[in-house]
Amino acid sequence: MIRVREGARGTLMAAVLVLTACGGPAARPADPSLDQTMQVGRDAADQSDAAEAERQYAAAFTLALAHDNGSGLRDAGYNLAVVQLAQGHGADALATLARTRDGLAARNVAVDPGLELVEGAALHEQGRGAEALPHLSFALASSDPALSLRAALIMARLGDEQARPDLIDTAHARATALTGPKQHPGAAAQADSLEIGALWTLDVARRPADAVQQALAVADMRRSLHRYDALARALALAARAEDGVDPARARTLWRRAADAAQAQGDKDRARDWFGRAGLPMPDAAQTP
């Protein structure tokens, strides 16, 4: 998940689709009306009210322009893009990021790795992987472990989609360095790292049976973290790995992934995964 920023830091927004916690630069100077609007946006984000958070961050963005506040513009633009992406509005997020970059350039404020990560994630969600890669590579090199790990996860997913084992290998090496025993990673970081490991086991090491077990462990971790969108993705990864091991079990896993996706309103993935299970997509309106 992405964190929305509170000056230099952020608070968790559980509804965000694929990203994770991001730190930020030094806290910006006090700007009472802007700070208050950002706080209202953060409160809405904490309540998973993405639509209200979007309204507040859009207002904060306008205030930052009115106040000629470069660091405020950076943080408001970042948060606005995060909540737009959380709602599946990738094109809007990219438009926000373009406006933010333009405004920062005019004020000689640097684009930080957090903005690069959000742009890479938005481009990836839009199916523009080649354009996403430079942004993800920039974020991968960040000194912020959470931000770097999330960039690694998206890079690994991109490598899987594009049959690029080199990208998965790069992401896996970074994740291993960030989540080793001496790093004391939290549960979310462990889940991200294990998903990268499952992709590496399947696509690089070519050990599908092991990848199934890793992906199912990821699904269990996502469930315990209430990350149900990522749970569905993990079940689909387990199903794909199982396709070459036990086709009957694979169909059951595809069905579970499809059920989870449809229940969350992800019609495109649900339709694909029901098809892989050899089943028609049920009418959601008739589901009890």
N, C-alpha and C positions, 0 to 999 in steps of 0.2 A: 504494500500500500504506500501511497504518498502521504507524507505529513504536510498539513498546511502550516505555514510559518507563523511563529509568534516572535517577531523581530528576528533573532538569529535562530530560534528553535521552532518546533511545531507541536501540535497536538494531533492525536491519531484520529483519522476519519475512516471508520470501519467499512464504509460503503465503497471506497475507491477500488477500481477494478483490478489492477495488476501490480501497483507500485508499492514502495516501502518508505520508511522514515528517511527524511533528508534533513541534514543540518543546513546551516546557511552562514553567511558572512557575519561580520560584527553587527551588533544591534544598531538600528538606525536611530537618528536623533528624534527626540520627542516631537510629536505633531498631534496635538490632542484630538482634533476631529477625525483625522485619518486613523489614529490609533483606536479610537472608539469604534469606528466602522469596521476595522479589521477584527476587533474583539467580538463584535456581533456576528461577523462571518465565521469566526472560529467556534463560537458557541453553537451556531447552526450546524457546522461541520461535525462537532462533537455529538450532536443529536442525529447525525446521518441525514440531515435535511439539506441535500445538495442544492436543490433549487433555490432555497433561501440564502444559502451560503454564496451561490453564484450572484444573486442580486446584490448582496453586501460587498462582495469583492469587486464587482463591476463599479459600484459606487466608490469604493476605495481607490480603484484605478483612476477614476475621474478626479477625485480629490488630489491624488498624487500629481496628476498633470497640472491641476489648478495651482498647487503649491510649489510646482517645479521641484519636487522631492524625488531625486533619482533613486535612492535606496528604497523609498516607499513604493515607487513605481515597480521596481524589481520584485519586491515581496508581494504586492497586490497582483501583479501580472502572473507570478508563479502560482499563487493560490487560486486565482480565477481559472487558469488553465487546468489545474489539478481537479477542481470540482466539475469543470466542463468535461474533462476526460472521464471522470467518475460516472457521469450520466450517459456516456457513450457518444458524446458530441466531439469527436476527434477533430473534425474540420474547424469547429469553433475554437477548440484549444489551440490549434495551429495558428489561426488568425490572431488570437490573443498573444501568442508567443512572438509572432512577427511584429505586432504593434509594440510589444515590450522591448524587443531587441532594438527596434528603431528609436524608441524613446530613450533607452539606455545609451545608445551610440551618440545621440544628440547631447547627452549630459555627461559623456565621458565616464560612464559607470560600466564596469566589466560585467559580462555575462558569466555567471558562476556555474559549477557542475550540476547544481539542482535544476536549473533551467534547461541545460543540455539533456539531462535525463528525461524530463517531462517531454521535451520535443522528440527525443528518440522513441519514447513510449508511444506518443501520439502518432508518429509516422508509422511505427510498427503496427499499431491497431488499424491504421488506414491501408495496410498492405503495401507500404512503401519502404520495404526493408533495406534496399540499397541506400536510400537517403537517410534512414535511421542509423545505420552503422557508424558513421563518423561521430554522431552525437553520443551514442552509447559508448564508443571507445574513449571519448573525452571523459565521460562520467565514470567509466571503469577505473580510470587512473586517479580518481579523487582520493583524498586522504580521509574522507568520511566513510567508515566501514559499511554503514547501512546503505548509503547511496551507491557505493561501489558494488556491493553485493546485489542490489536490485538491478543495476546495469548488467551485471554478469548473468542474472537470470533471464532478462529479456534477450541478451545476446545469445544465450544458449538456446532459447526457444526459436530465435531467428535462424540460428545455425541448423536446427532440426528441420524447420520449414523449408530451408533452401538447400538441404543436403550439403551443408558446409561443416564437416567435422572439425576443421581448423578453428572455427568460431567456438564450437562447443569445447574444444580442448583449451582454448584461451580462457573461456569463462570458468571452466572446471578448475584450472590452475589458480585463478584468482579466488574462487570460492573456497578452495582448500586452504589457501593462505589466510583467508579472513575468518574462517570458522574452525580452526584447529583447536585442540584441547586447551591450549594456553590462552585462547582468545575469549573463552567463556561466552559463546554466543547465546542469545535468547532463543525462545522457541520458534519465533517467526523466522529468524535467521537460519536456524537449523533446518526448518522446512524448505526454505529457498535453496539452501545448499544441497539438501538431499534430492530435490527435484533436478537440480543441475547434474548431480551425480547419476540419477536415473537416466537422464538424456545421454550422458557420457557412456554409461554402461550399455545402453541400447545402440547408439549410433556410432560410437568410436570403438569400444571394446567388443561389441557384437555378442553380448551375453543376454539374450532376451529373457530367459528365465529369471536371472538375477534382477533385471530391470523391472520385471513384474513386481517382485517383492519390494523393491525400493519405492516404486510408484504407489503401491498400496500403503506403504508406511507414510508416504507423503500425504495421501488422502486422509489417513487417520489423524495426522498432525493438523492438516487444514481444518478438519472437522472440529477438533478440540479448540482451535483458534477462531471458530465461527467464520472462516473464510470459505464460504460455500461455492463461490465462483471458482476459486482455485481447487476446491475439492472435486468439482466436476471435471476440471482439466486433468487432475491427477488420475482420476478413474479412466479417462479416455487414454491417457498415456499407458496405464496398466493394460488396457484392452488392446492397444496397438502392439505392445510387446508380446501379449499373450496370443495374438493372431498366429504367430509362427510356432507356438508351443502347444496350445490346446484351443482349437477354434471354437469348441462348444463353450468353454469357459469365457473365451474372448467375447462371444456374443452376449453373454450375461453381463459382463463388465460394460460393454457398449450400451446395453439397455440401462444400466444403473447411471452411467454418465449422462445419457440422453434424458432420463427422468429428471435428474438434478438440473440440467440445463433448461429444460422446458419449464420446470417449476419456478425458475428464476427469470423467465421471460426471454431467454436467449434462443430464439426460434431457429436461427441459422445453424448453430452448432447442434441443437436438438434434432433438427431434421437430418443433418449429416450422420449423427451418431445412431439415430433410430435406423437409418438405412444400413449402416454397417452391422447393426444387430439383426438385419433381415426383417425389420418390422416397419409397418407404416407409422407415421407420426400421428398419435391420437389427437383428437380435437380437445384442446385445453378446456373449452367451455363445457364439455361433457365429463370432465374429470371430477370425481366426487370430492 
